[in-house]
Amino acid sequence: MTLIKSISGIRGTIGGTVGDNLTPVDAVKFASAYGSWLKEETKTKHPKVVVGRDARISGSMIQQLVMNSLVGLGIHVIDLGLSTTPTVEIAVTLEKADGGIILTASHNPKQWNALKLLNHKGEFLNADNGKKILEIAENDTYVFAEVDDLGSITVNDTYIDKHIEEVLNLSLVDAELVKKANFKVVVDAVNSTGGIAIPKLLQKMGVETVELYCEPNGHFPHNPEPLKEHLTDLSDLVVKEKADFGLTVDPDVDRLAFMSEDGEMFGEEYTLVACADFVLGKTPGNTVSNLSSSRALRDITQKHNGTYEASAVGEVNVVEKMKANKAVIGGEGNGGIIYPESHYGRDSLVGVALFLTHLAEKKCSVSELKNSYPSYFMSKNKVQLTPGLDVDAILKGFHKKHESEEVSTVDGVKVDFKDNWVHLRKSNTEPIIRIYTEALSQEKADELAEDTIVTLKSIAGI
């Protein structure tokens, strides 16, 4: 079964049978549930919704189904066409819309697509609202508009340019300083909409840009998750071009990773660390990331006399904690930058602009910048469990075993030791426990993960 229904939207593979995959019927059903919820939420007859998509092959089909389902409910649609997740988020507020839908499966392979749902602030829905939409879809409680009350579709393809201007106008972004630095950057946009947005931004900042996989045709040339093992072509081209660095984004441009001038990964975890270091140096304050993100952000925040807090995993949880903590920057260790001066959403364009300004001020190489930060290494694993095992009981057993340590149960179980940590989370879709560890060396991180797996199996009796 590859149709995953959650409070944040619906995700699945294209084709197959209704209810088991993301078929046209499922796209219509879930778009109609969202539209029905929005009409009830706004108490208006004709709400306005912004819709944009990444460059997936299935994107045009899914978008037409979604938009016309909304039209059938009497909702007016602003069609951004090819766009990015942060661009849609910004467009919702600029259009004073009542909500937004982004058609993207983020870092998933090309056979996947998804509907990601936004509120009137251009932010992801909270759990309560997501649950209401799931209930509407489950019960098929839609009331469509009569012919004289149908909605409309208005095309507006200017928002990537507007987004870029918004980024360039941020108080800490210094395009003139970046231009003087004469940077040369290689961009891998995995043949999605980052290939439109990122080169345009770089050119506006006076950066010489070498494009790699920047044609937005949806034919991903490699696994689109921005991890080291998927980026050998980028690494080779950075070295060949003698570029100052390389960068890559995922298909919907909310995850950002850099590559040093020597072709080595800067590290997704350190995208947020570097941007936070720059922002905190100019505007002291607090930071937030999720529990599975690197300890390096905490260290950098404390260096700048700020307070660091960790949230449950998930962008909506990070944003909620950022607002409560009055954080000046935050995000997730997967390369997601959330900068409230712009908006409360992960935004790679903002991350690129802040990083470039930071590097131009530092007047150092990217590898030197990386070496200036605390050095941590992470390991990500999972334990496959027999269906029927009580995962919560296993996690409680792990907690009890380590109750003398600093333990958080905000999201699964996280145990903070002096020089390392382990975070355990159960999957909502399959019988596995995800294991994240971090230590001062890769060997130690891997060793901690292996020890954790042995402990979990012992507790579970397997």
N, C-alpha and C positions, 0 to 999 in steps of 0.2 A: 504493500500500500504506500503510494507516494504522494498522497494529498494530506497536507498537514494544516489543520485548522487551529489557529491560536488567537489570543486576544489582540495580537498586533496585525493580523491579516490572514491570508490564505496563500499557501505555497505548495507547488506540486509540479510534476512532470507533464509535459504536453502530450495529449492523445490518450488512448485507452478508454476505460469505462467510466461512466459518470459516478462520482462519489469516491473513486479510487485514485483518480488522476485529475490534473487541472484541465478539464474538458471545457468546451464552449458553454455547456450547461452550467458547470460549476462557476465559471467566471460571471455569467449573468446572475446566477443565484446570489453570489456573495456581494456583487456590486449593488444589487437590488436591496439586499439586507442593509448595507451601509447607507444607501440613499434613503431608505425608509427610516432608519434610526436618525439620520440627519434632519429629516423633515420634522420628526417628533421633537428632536432636541432643540431645533431653532424656532419651532412653531410658525414657520413660514411656508407658503405654498410653493415658492420657487427659490430654493436655496441656490447658492453658487458654489461650484466645485472645480478646482484646478486639477487637471490630469496630465501627467507626463510619463515618459517611458525611457528605459535604456535601449540599446540597439539590438536586443535579442531578436532572432529570426521570427519568433512567435509574437513579438511586441505589437506589430501593427494589427494583427488579428485580435489579440486580447484587448487592445485599446478600443477598437471599434465596438466590440461587444460591451465593454464596460461603459463607454460614453453613451451609447444608445440605450442601455438599460437605465442610466440616470435620466436621460431625456424622457424616457417612457414614464418616469415618476414625476415629471414636471420640473426637473432640476436643470439649471443653466450651467453649461460646461465651458470652461476655458481650456482649450486644447493646446498644450505646449509642444506637442510632438516629441521629437528626440530631446531629451533633457537629462538632468542629473537629480538625484535625490535631494541634495541641498538646494538646488535651483527651484524645485517644486515647493519646498518648504518656504523659501523666501517669497515666491510668487503668491502663495496663499495670503500672506499678510499684505503685500503690496496691492493685490487685487481686492483686499477686504473680503475675501471669500469665506464661506462657511466651513470649508474643509478641502481636503486634497487626497488624491490617490496617486501613488507612484507604482508603476508597473515594472518591477524588477525583482530578480531573485538574488540580488547582491553578488556574492562570490561563487554561487552555485554554477555548475556547468550549463551549457547552452540549452539542454533539453528541459531545464527548469524555468518557471516564471512565477510571479507572485503579485498579489495586490497588497500594498502597504498603505495603511490608512492614517490620515492626519485630521486633527481638529482645526478650529478656526485660527489658532495661533501658529499653524504650520508645524505642530509637534505631534509625535505619535500618541495614539489614544491610550488612556489609562486602562487598568484591568476591568473596572466596572463597565465602561463603555464598550470595550471589546467583547465582554461577556454578553451584553445586550444584543449586539450584532449577531453573535453566534446563535443566540436564542431565536432571533428573527429568521435567520437562515434555516435553522433546524425545523421551525414550525411553518415556514413558507407564508409568513404573515405580511405580505406586501399588498398595497393598494395602488394600482397604477393610475396615471392621469387620463382623463378623457381627452378627446382629440384637440379641443380648443385650449387645453391647459398643458400641452406638451412643452418640454424644455427646449433649449437651443444649444448649438455648438458654435463657439467663436474661436477661430484659430489665432494664436498669438505666439510667434516663433522668435520673439525678441528677448526672452528672459535669460538666456545664457549671457548675452551681452550686458543686460541689466545687473545680473549677478556679479559679473566681473567688475563692473563699475562700483558696486556696493563694497566689494573686497578692497579695491584700490583706494576707496575713501575711508577705510578704517584708520583710526588715529595712529596706530603703531606700524602701519605698512608704509614703507618709504620707497616708492618706485624709482625716484631719482637716484637714491643711494645705490640701489640694486643695479641700475643702468651703468653707473660708474664702475661697478665691479667687473663688468664684461664677462659674466658667467656663460658657460656653455653646458647645456643640460640635455640628456637623452630621456625621452618620455616613452614609456610603454603603457598604452591605454587599452590593451587587450581588445582592440577593434570594437570599442563601445563609445559611449558619449563623452568619456574623458578625452577622447581624440579630438573632439570639437572644443571643449572648454579649456583644458589645460594649456595647449599650445597658444590659444588666443590670449590667455592670461600672461603667459611667459613673454610673449611678444610685446604686450602692453608694458611689461616691466623691463624691456630692453635686453632680454635674455636670448642668446642664440640657441635655437631649439632643434634638436635632431629627433625626428619622429620615427617611432618604431611601433607598428601595429596601432596606428591612429585612424584607420579608416573605419567609420562606424557602421559596419555591415553585419555585426552579430556573429561572425565566424571567429570564435575565440581561438587564437593560435596555440594556446597552452592553457592549462588549468588556470581559471581566472582568479583564484585566491592568491593574493600577493605574498607568497612565501618563497624563500631562497631557492628551493628545489625547482620552482616553476620559472625562474627568472635568469636562466643561463644565457639567453640571447641578449638580454639587457646588460648583464655583466660583461659579456664579450664586447658589446658595442661601446659601452662607457670607456673601456680600456683602449679600444681601437681608435675612437674619436678623441682621445685625450680630454674627455669632458671633465668638468668640475664635479659633477655627480650625475646619477640617474635617479629617476623617480617612476613609480608605478601606482596606478589606482585600480580599484576593482570596477566592474561594469557600471555601477551606479554612482561612483565617485564619492563615496563617503568613507572609504578606507585609503590610507596613504602610506607608502613605504619608500624610503630613500636608499640609495646605493652609493657608497663612497667612491672616490675617484680611482681606487685600485680594484674596483669590481666586487668588493666585499659588501655584504648587507650592513647598512646602518642599523637595521633592526626595527620592525614594526613597533615594538614597545617603546623605542626611543624617539619615535615621531612626536608623541605627546610630551615626552621629557624635554626635548630640545625646544619645542614651541613654548612650553610652560616656563622654562628657564628664561627665555627672552621676555615673555609677558610679565613674569613676576619681577624681573629686573627693572621694568618700567612702571608697573602698576602693582605694588605689593598687595597680596591678598591670599585667599585660600584656594585649594584645589580639590577635585574629586575624580576618582576613577573607580572602576569596579574591582571586586575582591580578587579577580584573577589577573589583574594588571601588575606590572612590575613595581617593586618596592622603590625603584629609582625615583619615581615621581614624589614619593613621600620625602626622600632625602633632599631632593632639589627644593621642594616647598619649604622644608625646615631651614635649609640654607638661606632662604630669602625671608625667614621669620614668619612664614605663613603656617596655616593649619591644614593638614591633609585628612580627608575622610574617605572611606571606601563604601560603595553602595553595592547592592545586589547586582548581578549581571543583567544587562539589558539597557538599551539607551534610555528608555523612559525612566528607569530607576536612577540612572546617573543624573539625568536632568532634574528629577525631583530632589535629589540630595544636593545638587549644585545650587538650586534655588534656596533651599533651606540653609545652606552653609555660606551663601553669598559668595560663591566661588568665582574668581575672575577668569579661570580657564579650567577645563576638565575634559573628560572623554574616556576612551577605552583603549586598552593595550593592543588592540588589533589595528592601530593606526588611525583611530577616529578622534578628530579634534573638535571639541565643542567650545566655542568662544562666544560668550553671551553678548558682547558688544555687537556681534553680527546677528546671531540667532541661536536658539537652543536646539541645534542639530549638528550631527557630525558633518564636517565640511572640508573636503580635501583642497578646495580652492583657497580657503582661509589658511589652511595649514601650509600650503606651498608659499603663499605670500609672506606669512610670518617667518617661515624658515629661511627664505631668501634674504629678508631684511636682517635677520639674526646673523646669518653667515656673512653678509656684506659688512656689518658692524664689527664682527669678530676678526675679519681679515685672516682667516685660517682655512685649512682644508677641511673637508667633511670628516675624514678619518681623525684628524686632530680634534675636531669638535666632539666626536664620539668618545675619544680617549679622555676627554675632560670630565666625563660623567661617571658616576658610580657604576661599576661593572657587575652585572648580574646575568645569570643564564637560566633559561626556562626549559622545562620539559612538559609535554602534553601527552597524556595517555588515557586509556580507559580500561575498565574491567567489564567483561561480558558476563552477565548473570543469568542463571536459569530462570525462565519465566515462573512467577509465583513466589520468588524470594521476596521477603519484606525489606526493601531498600532502606526505608526510614529506620528500621531497627538496626541495620548494619551501620548506618551513619551514626546513630546514637551510641552504638558500641565503640566506634572509633573515637567519638567525642569523650566517652567515659575513660578510654585508655589514655587520653591526653589531657585530662581535666586539670592537671597541674600547670599546663601551659596557657598561653594567651589564646583563647578560642572564640571564634565568631560563628554564630548560627543564623546570621541574617539571610544567607543564601547557601544552603547545604551546610558543610562544616569546613571552616578554615582554621588551621593551627599555625600560629606564628611562633617559630623557634628563634633563637638569637640570631643565627646567620642564614636562616632559610625559612621557607613556609610551604605548606601543602594545602590545597583547596580541593574539596570533593563536592561534586554536584551530581544529582541524579538527572537522567534524561527524562523528558516528558513524553517521548515518543518511542523509546525502546528500552529494554531491560539492561541498561549499562550505568556505571558510575564513571563520570569523567574526572580525571585526576590532573591537576595542575600543580607543578612544583617549581620553586625558584631557589637558586643557591649562588654561591660565589664562583662556582665553576660548573661547566656542563656535566662533568663527571659526577659532582656532588648532587646536581639536580636529578640526573638519571638514577643515581643510587637511591635518593630519597623516594623517587617514584616506584622503583622496584621494591623497596622495603614496604611502602604503603600498599602495594598490590598484594604482597604476601600477608600483611596484616588483615586486609579486607577479606581475603579468601579464608583466612583462619576464623574470623568473626562469623563469616557466612557458612562455614563448615563445608567448603568446596575445595 
